[in-house]
Amino acid sequence: MNFVEELRWRGMIQELMPGTEEQLQKELTSGYLGIDPTADSLHIGHLVGVMILKHFQRAGHRPIALIGGATGMIGDPSMKSAERNLLDEDTLRHNQNAIKAQLAKFLDFESGKSNAAQLVNNYDWMKDYSFLNFIRDIGKHITVNYMMAKDSVKKRLNGESSTGMSFTEFSYQLLQGYDYLHLYKTMGCRIQMGGSDQWGNITTGTELIRRVEGGEAYALVCPLITKADGGKFGKTESGNVWLDPRYTSPYKFYQFWLNVSDADAEKYIKIFTELSREEIEALVNEQKNAPHLRPLQKRLAKEVTTMVHSHEDYEAALEASNILFGNATADALKKLNEETFLQVFEGVPTFNFLKNDLTDGIKAVDLLTEKAPVFPSKGEMRKTVQAGGVTVNKEKLTDFDQIITLSDLIAGKYIIAQRGKKNYFLLIAN
């Protein structure tokens, strides 16, 4: 597999240094990509870089994931408007271990093959490097003029609301450049990859390698992923979409991909899956012929949810989605865990009633008009039941005074009533 060609048709290359493709065609090459350890989970913004490393390994090369423990203590100024919060060592180590566990789902760290992935942390080679030695050994090779010419620096210094840039942040590109030099010398690393906002930092590294070692090193960056409407990719109203199910459940994760626009689905399925060009082109044609069936979104959501979580989590998310939009059964409803159940029905009108009302049973008509006013009147409810338009826990109500008991509660406290096709109500027994 030609790595550059693979990334090119997937729309994952913005710039690459001359000679990069030739180097990768010539021999097994080690390449690295940096990951900021500011949390103990990656989010889907990181997935672009992770997929680059995954394709790199598929093409027979050796991926190195660099956890930015040292640089994470500073904060990268690239395209940012404010300085980052700095992290302590214990937090960084915890985050590193959590991130490695997530990366192991995408990369082969264990096989012993010549291109098995490596995980490194730049804190390990920076922690004992004195400031005096650093500026003597490294600082003398890169001029201030060179550093000032970088777009990331110019944008911060010239921004209308800029408060300037601290020396700590200004030194960031030199530290990242040194990472590349260190990996070049110790692991034979010849290429650094990242987002297009990293181009300035990465080329500082290639320049440092040229000046210190007289060596050739290469760079490749992908475009920053955006939404078709210009909005920021990976952000929802509740914040980042995380890979860790503690922060974003598999159901919500699945829903994020399922709900992207047609234009975004066509772009994302190339970036975030390993599907072949032929498979993707076939799906794009299906979408054009029957956009209402949304085959692109469905396949995208399936592939990414399965890759990040598991096939079982995908099946559960699919079943949960069918509860709202498909012909799910009462059994499917009862199989949901409480967290997913509440996420499925997040935002629907909610009524509270007394659990004691169900001890001896209560007529459905009394429950759904008096205790929880799903219907404004008993007469209206009777008409809707006769028309087959009322369900309780996904089972059609055939008799408006059918008895509802404690055994009808889901997870011991919930009842789902549905009026017509789209109107759901959550009844909570207290």
C-alpha positions in Angstrom: 0.0 0.0 0.0 1.3 3.5 -0.9 0.7 5.5 2.3 0.8 8.9 0.6 -1.5 7.8 -2.2 -3.9 6.3 0.4 -4.1 9.5 2.4 -4.4 11.6 -0.8 -7.6 10.0 -2.1 -9.0 10.1 1.5 -8.5 13.9 1.6 -6.0 13.6 4.4 -3.0 15.5 3.0 -2.7 19.3 3.1 1.1 19.6 2.8 4.0 17.3 2.6 7.7 18.0 2.3 9.4 17.1 -1.0 11.0 13.7 -0.8 8.5 12.3 1.7 6.8 9.9 -0.7 10.1 8.7 -2.1 11.4 7.9 1.4 8.3 5.9 2.3 8.4 4.0 -1.0 12.1 3.2 -0.5 12.1 1.4 2.9 10.3 0.7 6.2 10.3 4.1 7.9 9.6 5.2 11.5 7.3 8.2 11.8 5.7 9.9 14.7 2.7 12.0 15.6 2.2 13.9 18.9 -0.8 13.6 21.1 -1.6 16.2 23.8 -2.2 14.4 27.1 -4.5 17.1 28.6 -7.2 14.5 29.5 -7.3 10.8 30.3 -9.3 10.1 27.1 -8.8 11.0 23.5 -11.8 12.7 21.7 -12.8 12.4 18.1 -10.6 15.4 17.2 -7.7 13.1 17.9 -9.1 10.4 15.7 -7.7 12.0 12.5 -4.1 11.7 13.8 -4.8 8.2 15.1 -6.1 7.1 11.7 -3.0 8.5 10.1 -0.9 6.3 12.3 -3.1 3.4 11.6 -2.8 3.8 7.8 1.0 4.3 8.3 1.2 0.9 10.1 -1.0 -0.7 7.5 1.4 0.5 4.8 4.2 -1.4 6.6 5.8 1.5 8.4 6.5 1.9 12.1 4.2 4.4 13.9 5.4 6.2 17.0 2.8 7.8 19.2 4.4 10.6 21.2 2.6 11.7 24.4 3.5 15.3 25.0 4.2 15.1 28.7 6.8 17.8 28.7 5.1 20.0 26.0 1.7 19.4 27.7 3.2 21.2 30.7 3.6 24.3 28.5 0.7 24.3 26.0 1.0 24.7 22.3 0.3 28.2 21.1 -0.4 27.1 17.5 -3.6 28.8 16.4 -4.7 29.3 20.0 -5.8 32.6 21.4 -4.9 31.9 25.1 -2.4 30.0 27.1 -3.2 26.5 28.3 -3.5 25.3 31.8 -0.3 23.4 32.9 -0.5 19.8 34.2 1.4 18.1 37.0 3.4 14.9 36.5 1.0 12.5 38.2 -1.9 13.7 36.1 0.2 13.4 32.9 1.3 9.8 33.8 -2.3 8.8 34.5 -3.4 10.4 31.2 -0.6 8.7 29.3 -1.7 5.2 30.5 -5.3 5.8 29.6 -4.4 7.1 26.2 -2.1 4.1 25.5 -5.0 1.7 26.3 -7.2 3.5 23.8 -4.5 3.6 21.1 -4.1 -0.2 21.4 -7.5 -0.6 19.8 -6.1 1.0 16.6 -2.4 0.2 16.6 -0.4 -3.1 17.0 2.0 -2.5 19.9 2.5 -6.1 20.9 3.2 -8.3 17.9 7.0 -8.1 17.9 6.9 -7.3 14.1 9.5 -4.8 12.8 6.8 -2.2 12.4 5.1 -2.7 15.8 3.9 0.7 17.2 5.9 2.5 19.9 4.6 4.8 22.6 7.0 7.5 24.0 6.6 10.5 26.3 8.8 13.5 25.7 8.8 14.2 29.5 11.2 11.2 29.8 14.0 12.9 27.8 13.2 16.5 28.8 12.8 16.2 32.6 16.6 16.1 33.3 17.7 18.4 30.5 18.9 21.6 32.2 17.8 24.9 30.7 21.5 26.0 30.3 22.3 22.8 28.3 19.2 23.1 26.2 19.8 26.7 25.1 23.5 25.9 24.5 23.0 22.7 22.6 19.7 23.4 20.8 18.8 27.1 21.0 21.9 28.3 19.1 20.9 26.4 16.0 17.5 28.2 15.4 17.4 32.0 15.0 14.7 34.1 16.6 14.0 35.5 13.1 13.2 31.9 11.9 10.9 31.3 14.9 9.1 34.7 14.5 8.3 33.9 10.8 6.1 31.0 11.7 2.3 31.6 11.1 1.4 30.3 14.6 3.6 32.9 16.2 2.6 35.7 13.9 -1.1 35.1 14.4 -0.7 35.3 18.2 1.5 38.4 18.1 -0.6 40.3 15.6 -4.1 39.2 16.8 -6.4 42.1 17.5 -7.2 40.8 21.0 -3.8 39.4 21.6 -2.3 39.8 25.0 1.1 38.8 23.5 2.9 35.5 24.0 4.9 34.3 26.9 8.5 33.1 26.5 7.2 29.7 27.6 4.9 29.4 24.6 7.4 31.0 22.3 9.8 28.2 23.2 7.3 25.5 22.3 8.4 25.1 18.7 12.0 24.6 19.8 10.9 21.9 22.3 8.8 20.1 19.6 11.7 20.5 17.2 14.0 18.9 19.8 11.5 15.9 20.1 12.0 15.2 16.4 15.8 15.5 16.7 15.8 13.1 19.7 13.6 10.5 17.9 15.7 10.9 14.8 18.8 10.1 16.7 17.5 7.4 19.1 14.8 5.6 17.0 15.7 6.5 13.4 12.5 8.5 13.0 12.4 10.2 9.6 8.9 11.6 9.3 6.6 13.6 11.6 2.9 13.8 10.9 0.1 16.0 12.4 -2.6 18.6 11.7 -1.9 21.5 9.4 -1.7 23.8 12.4 1.5 21.9 13.3 3.4 22.6 10.1 5.5 25.4 11.6 6.5 23.3 14.6 7.2 20.2 12.5 9.4 22.1 10.0 11.4 23.6 12.9 12.2 20.0 13.7 13.3 19.1 10.2 15.5 22.2 10.1 17.1 21.3 13.5 17.9 17.8 12.2 19.5 19.3 9.1 21.6 21.8 11.1 22.6 19.5 14.0 22.9 16.2 12.2 23.2 17.1 8.6 20.3 14.7 8.1 17.2 14.5 5.9 13.8 14.4 7.7 10.3 14.8 6.3 6.9 16.2 7.2 3.3 15.5 6.3 0.2 17.3 7.6 -3.5 16.8 7.1 -6.1 19.6 6.8 -8.0 20.5 10.0 -11.4 18.8 9.9 -14.4 21.1 9.8 -18.1 20.7 9.3 -19.7 21.6 6.0 -21.5 24.5 7.7 -18.1 25.8 8.9 -18.7 24.8 12.5 -16.0 23.1 14.6 -15.8 19.3 14.1 -16.3 17.1 17.1 -18.1 19.5 19.4 -21.7 19.1 20.5 -23.8 21.2 22.9 -22.5 19.1 25.7 -18.8 19.5 24.7 -16.3 17.1 23.2 -17.3 13.7 21.8 -14.9 11.4 23.8 -13.7 7.9 23.0 -14.0 6.8 26.7 -17.5 5.6 27.4 -17.4 7.2 30.8 -17.6 10.6 29.1 -19.5 9.8 25.9 -21.7 6.7 25.9 -21.5 4.4 22.9 -25.2 5.3 22.2 -24.4 9.1 22.1 -21.2 8.4 20.2 -23.2 6.4 17.6 -25.8 9.2 17.4 -23.1 11.8 16.7 -22.0 10.0 13.5 -25.5 9.0 12.5 -26.6 12.7 12.5 -23.9 14.3 10.4 -24.9 16.0 7.2 -24.7 14.2 3.8 -21.7 16.3 2.8 -19.9 15.6 6.0 -20.7 11.9 5.9 -19.1 11.6 2.4 -16.0 13.3 3.7 -15.8 11.6 7.1 -16.3 8.1 5.9 -13.0 8.4 4.0 -11.1 9.8 7.0 -12.5 7.8 9.9 -12.9 4.3 8.4 -10.7 1.8 6.6 -13.3 1.1 3.9 -11.9 0.8 0.4 -12.3 3.4 -2.3 -14.7 1.0 -4.1 -16.9 0.5 -1.1 -17.1 4.2 -0.4 -17.9 5.1 -4.0 -20.7 2.5 -3.9 -22.1 4.0 -0.7 -21.9 7.5 -2.2 -23.9 6.3 -5.2 -26.5 4.7 -2.9 -26.8 8.0 -1.0 -27.4 9.9 -4.3 -30.1 7.5 -5.4 -31.9 7.3 -2.0 -30.7 10.1 0.3 -33.6 9.5 2.7 -32.2 6.0 3.6 -28.9 7.7 4.6 -26.6 4.7 3.8 -23.5 6.8 4.3 -24.4 7.9 7.8 -25.5 4.4 8.9 -22.3 2.8 7.6 -20.1 5.6 9.0 -21.7 5.3 12.5 -21.4 1.5 12.4 -17.7 1.5 11.4 -16.5 4.1 13.8 -18.6 2.9 16.8 -17.4 -0.7 16.2 -13.8 0.5 15.9 -13.8 2.7 19.0 -16.0 0.6 21.2 -17.1 -2.9 20.0 -19.6 -4.6 17.7 -21.7 -5.4 20.8 -21.8 -1.7 21.7 -22.8 -0.9 18.1 -25.6 -3.4 18.2 -26.9 -2.0 21.5 -26.7 1.6 20.1 -28.6 0.5 17.0 -31.3 -1.2 19.1 -31.6 1.9 21.3 -32.0 4.1 18.2 -34.7 1.8 16.9 -36.7 2.4 20.0 -37.3 6.0 19.0 -37.2 5.7 15.2 -38.0 2.0 14.4 -40.3 -0.8 15.4 -38.6 -1.8 18.6 -40.4 -4.2 21.1 -41.1 -3.9 24.8 -38.4 -6.5 25.3 -35.8 -4.2 23.6 -36.9 -1.4 25.9 -36.5 -3.5 29.0 -33.0 -4.7 27.9 -31.5 -1.2 27.9 -29.4 -0.2 30.8 -30.7 2.8 32.8 -28.1 5.2 31.5 -28.8 4.4 27.8 -32.5 4.4 28.5 -32.4 7.9 29.9 -30.2 9.1 27.0 -32.6 7.7 24.4 -35.5 9.7 26.0 -33.5 12.7 26.9 -35.5 15.9 26.3 -39.0 14.2 26.0 -41.7 15.6 28.3 -41.5 14.1 31.7 -44.2 13.5 34.4 -43.7 12.3 38.0 -46.3 10.2 39.8 -46.5 8.1 43.0 -45.3 4.6 42.8 -47.9 3.7 45.3 -50.6 4.4 42.6 -49.5 1.2 40.9 -49.6 -1.1 44.0 -53.2 -2.3 43.3 -53.0 -1.4 39.6 -54.4 1.8 38.0 -56.4 2.2 34.8 -54.3 3.5 31.9 -56.9 6.2 31.3 -56.5 7.5 34.9 -52.7 7.3 34.7 -52.4 9.1 31.4 -54.9 11.9 32.1 -54.9 12.5 35.9 -51.6 11.3 37.3 -49.5 12.1 34.2 -51.5 14.4 31.8 -50.3 12.9 28.5 -53.9 13.6 27.3 -55.9 16.7 28.2 -59.1 14.6 28.6 -60.3 11.0 28.9 -62.5 11.5 25.8 -59.5 12.4 23.6 -57.5 9.5 25.0 -60.4 7.1 24.2 -60.5 8.3 20.6 -56.7 7.9 20.2 -56.8 4.4 21.7 -59.6 3.4 19.3 -57.5 4.7 16.4 -54.6 2.5 17.6 -52.5 5.6 18.4 -51.4 4.9 22.0 -48.6 2.6 23.2 -47.3 2.0 26.7 -43.7 0.6 26.8 -43.8 0.1 23.0 -46.9 -2.2 23.3 -50.1 -0.9 21.7 -52.9 -0.1 24.2 -56.0 -1.9 23.0 -58.2 -0.9 25.9 -58.2 2.6 27.4 -58.9 1.3 30.9 -56.3 -1.5 30.7 -54.7 -1.9 34.2 -51.1 -0.8 34.6 -49.2 -2.4 37.6 -45.8 -2.3 39.2 -44.7 -5.1 36.8 -45.0 -2.6 33.9 -42.2 -0.4 35.3 -38.9 -0.4 33.5 -35.9 -0.5 35.8 -38.4 -0.3 38.6 -39.3 3.3 38.0 -40.1 4.3 34.4 -43.0 4.0 32.0 -42.8 5.2 28.4 -46.1 6.4 26.8 -46.4 7.2 23.2 -49.2 9.3 21.6 -49.2 9.0 17.8 -46.0 8.2 16.0 -43.6 10.8 17.4 -44.9 12.1 20.7 -43.1 10.3 23.6 -43.6 10.9 27.3 -41.5 9.6 30.2 -43.4 8.8 33.4 -41.3 8.5 36.5 -42.6 6.6 39.6 -41.3 8.1 42.9 
